[in-house]
Amino acid sequence: MGLHRYSVAMPPPQQPKAATHPELEDRGLSYPQQAFEFIEEGLRYTVTKVHGAVTDAQSCRHVSGQQLCEGLRELAVARWGMLARTVLRHWNISSTLDFGRIVFALIDRGQMQRTDDDTVEDFRNVYDFRGAFEASYRIPAAS
């Protein structure tokens, strides 16, 4: 699964239904379903980038919180370009810690796995969103 080029498009203007997760709701946090789907897609992208194609279904294909954050940044920039930060903000994601909160909600739901050493703190301050999504973006040259 390689990185694909996507057309730049904003999410639909209507507010998507927020995913319900009791721990997130208790903290006053909610993320729409698209945010959870993006994290899952970003995990697949990052695992493939770090470990390559699946050759042994039993092999460990773990990635760290930092690696996942970097993969999510790459995927977001590839998909939405300069609008990446705006799209993520539309989904209530404004820091790498938000990525971690979504990951751990997916772990709690049984949709992702973790090692004993993984914590949500692994996602704290991995990078600054403004610098990561705006300063690093370069408009691709026409070929």
C-alpha positions as CSV (number, residue, x, y, z in Angstrom):
1,M,0.0,0.0,0.0
2,G,1.8,3.1,-1.2
3,L,1.1,6.7,-0.7
4,H,-1.6,7.8,-3.1
5,R,-2.3,11.3,-4.4
6,Y,-5.7,12.6,-3.4
7,S,-7.5,15.6,-4.6
8,V,-7.7,18.4,-2.1
9,A,-11.2,18.6,-0.7
10,M,-12.7,19.7,2.6
11,P,-14.9,17.4,4.5
12,P,-18.7,17.9,4.0
13,P,-20.0,21.1,5.7
14,Q,-22.4,19.3,7.9
15,Q,-21.1,18.4,11.3
16,P,-20.5,14.6,11.3
17,K,-21.9,12.5,14.1
18,A,-19.3,12.4,16.9
19,A,-18.1,9.0,18.0
20,T,-19.1,8.1,21.5
21,H,-16.5,6.9,23.9
22,P,-17.3,7.4,27.6
23,E,-13.7,8.3,28.7
24,L,-13.4,10.9,26.0
25,E,-16.9,12.3,26.7
26,D,-16.0,12.6,30.4
27,R,-13.2,14.8,29.4
28,G,-15.4,16.9,27.2
29,L,-13.7,15.5,24.0
30,S,-15.4,14.2,20.9
31,Y,-14.1,13.3,17.5
32,P,-16.2,12.5,14.5
33,Q,-16.1,9.0,12.9
34,Q,-14.0,10.4,10.0
35,A,-11.2,11.1,12.6
36,F,-11.2,7.5,13.8
37,E,-11.2,6.2,10.2
38,F,-8.3,8.5,9.3
39,I,-6.3,7.2,12.3
40,E,-6.9,3.6,11.2
41,E,-5.8,4.4,7.7
42,G,-2.8,6.3,9.0
43,L,-1.8,3.2,11.0
44,R,-2.0,1.0,7.9
45,Y,0.1,3.5,6.0
46,T,2.7,3.9,8.8
47,V,3.0,0.1,9.4
48,T,3.6,-0.5,5.7
49,K,6.1,2.4,5.5
50,V,8.1,1.2,8.6
51,H,7.8,-2.6,8.1
52,G,7.1,-3.0,4.4
53,A,4.6,-5.4,2.9
54,V,3.2,-8.2,5.0
55,T,5.3,-11.3,4.5
56,D,4.6,-13.1,7.8
57,A,1.2,-12.6,9.4
58,Q,2.6,-13.6,12.8
59,S,5.5,-11.0,12.7
60,C,5.5,-8.0,15.0
61,R,4.4,-4.9,13.1
62,H,4.3,-2.5,16.0
63,V,5.0,1.2,15.5
64,S,5.6,3.8,18.2
65,G,3.3,6.7,18.9
66,Q,6.0,9.0,17.4
67,Q,6.2,6.9,14.2
68,L,2.4,6.9,13.9
69,C,2.2,10.7,14.4
70,E,4.8,11.2,11.6
71,G,2.9,8.8,9.3
72,L,-0.4,10.6,10.1
73,R,1.3,13.9,9.2
74,E,2.6,12.6,5.9
75,L,-0.8,11.1,5.0
76,A,-2.7,14.3,5.9
77,V,-0.3,16.5,3.9
78,A,-0.5,14.1,0.9
79,R,-4.3,14.0,1.0
80,W,-5.2,17.6,1.9
81,G,-2.0,19.6,1.3
82,M,-2.1,23.0,2.9
83,L,-5.6,22.3,4.2
84,A,-4.4,19.4,6.3
85,R,-4.4,21.3,9.6
86,T,-7.8,22.8,8.8
87,V,-9.3,19.4,8.1
88,L,-7.9,18.0,11.3
89,R,-9.1,21.0,13.3
90,H,-12.6,20.5,11.8
91,W,-12.4,17.0,13.4
92,N,-11.4,18.5,16.8
93,I,-7.8,17.3,16.3
94,S,-5.3,20.1,17.2
95,S,-2.3,18.3,18.6
96,T,-0.5,15.0,18.5
97,L,-2.1,14.1,21.9
98,D,-5.5,14.1,20.1
99,F,-4.1,11.4,17.8
100,G,-3.1,9.4,21.0
101,R,-6.5,9.9,22.5
102,I,-8.2,8.5,19.4
103,V,-5.7,5.6,19.2
104,F,-6.4,4.6,22.8
105,A,-10.1,4.9,22.3
106,L,-9.7,2.4,19.4
107,I,-7.6,0.2,21.7
108,D,-10.4,0.3,24.3
109,R,-12.9,-0.8,21.6
110,G,-10.6,-3.7,20.6
111,Q,-9.9,-2.2,17.1
112,M,-6.2,-1.6,17.7
113,Q,-3.6,-3.3,19.9
114,R,-0.8,-2.0,22.1
115,T,2.2,-3.2,23.9
116,D,2.6,-3.0,27.7
117,D,5.0,0.0,27.2
118,D,2.6,2.1,25.0
119,T,0.9,5.0,26.7
120,V,-1.1,8.0,25.5
121,E,1.8,10.1,26.7
122,D,3.8,8.7,23.8
123,F,1.8,11.1,21.6
124,R,2.2,14.3,23.6
125,N,4.1,17.1,21.9
126,V,5.5,14.9,19.1
127,Y,5.4,18.0,16.9
128,D,3.7,21.4,16.7
129,F,0.8,21.3,14.4
130,R,1.4,24.7,12.9
131,G,5.0,23.9,12.0
132,A,4.3,20.4,10.9
133,F,1.4,21.1,8.6
134,E,2.1,24.6,7.4
135,A,5.9,25.3,7.4
136,S,6.8,21.9,6.0
137,Y,4.3,21.8,3.1
138,R,5.8,22.3,-0.3
139,I,3.7,22.6,-3.4
140,P,4.6,19.7,-5.7
141,A,6.4,20.8,-8.9
142,A,4.5,20.1,-12.2
143,S,6.2,17.5,-14.3
